[in-house]
């Protein structure tokens, strides 16, 4: 895997946020306050962040989780924008622990994983919210994240995977379980095994990144079958310029920066 080329591509062609993430990761420099303020400026009055970051659109759980993860990676999880976004997510949780996007998004034709009427989207959104909140390592939000993760673990099929968007939902649920202290639990091992059985050359880079992120934080050894397979497929997906492609088939600086961060946990430099 050509990590130096990926870093060079981000430094030369990446957006400001991707460049800041790489700089912070490599040099351990504090996050730029101006950049954090620019991210926070997107926030709606309800504390959430709008669909696709477009001002005037309703807040979504998925976009709010994305912003929270940006702040966490820049070690700015105590920023007021994160506090407000986590409150938005907490207020939207159902009594049973799951999360579902608002039906107000329907007029904007959101992607399938944000469909308010889809059970697959409900499971995916719950996994994303649970993992994103657990990253904050805050006692209050951990209660909500753990409640959601308990519900999620009850949905695991015999093959170790969550139904619907199996790869992504299972990867985020596994990350939440690990962050909440269940690293050696049977469900985590089942999910990792299920993902390992499913990995193929058809996987795209975002899906592989979700799985490897959870495995890396869980300190799963690099020689584990699922990890080895995922790294090999991800290596083959790297573009000649060093970048990785997103779901739309476009070179993505944020995705590439995230993958660099992930694979470094497995000793790849």
Number of C-alpha atoms within 10 A of each C-alpha: 17 16 21 12 16 23 23 16 18 25 18 10 15 21 13 13 18 22 21 21 24 23 17 17 16 11 9 12 13 13 17 13 10 9 13 17 12 10 17 19 12 18 21 17 10 12 21 26 32 20 19 14 17 11 14 10 15 18 27 22 26 25 17 27 24 15 22 25 20 20 22 17 17 22 17 20 19 11 15 12 25 26 14 19 26 23 15 20 23 19 10 16 18 12 10 10 20 24 26 24 22 16 11 12 18 14 7 10 9 13 10 12 19 23 20 20 14 15 15 20 23 21 27 31 26 28 30 26 31 34 29 27 27 24 21 23 14 11 10 11 20 20 16 22 31 21 17 27 27 17 17 23 20 10 14 18 13 10 14 22 27 26 18 17 16 19 23 23 28 31 30 25 33 32 31 29 29 21 24 19 11 15 20 12 11 10 19 25 15 18 25 26 17 21 24 19 14 14 19 14 12 7 15 17 23 19 19 23 24 21 28 28 21 25 26 19 15 19 13 19 13 19 10 13 14 22 22 15 19 22 19 13 18 23 15 12 18 20 14 10 13 19 29 26 18 17 11 7 10 10 19 20 25 22 18 28 26 20 23 23 22 21 20 12 17 19 8 14 12
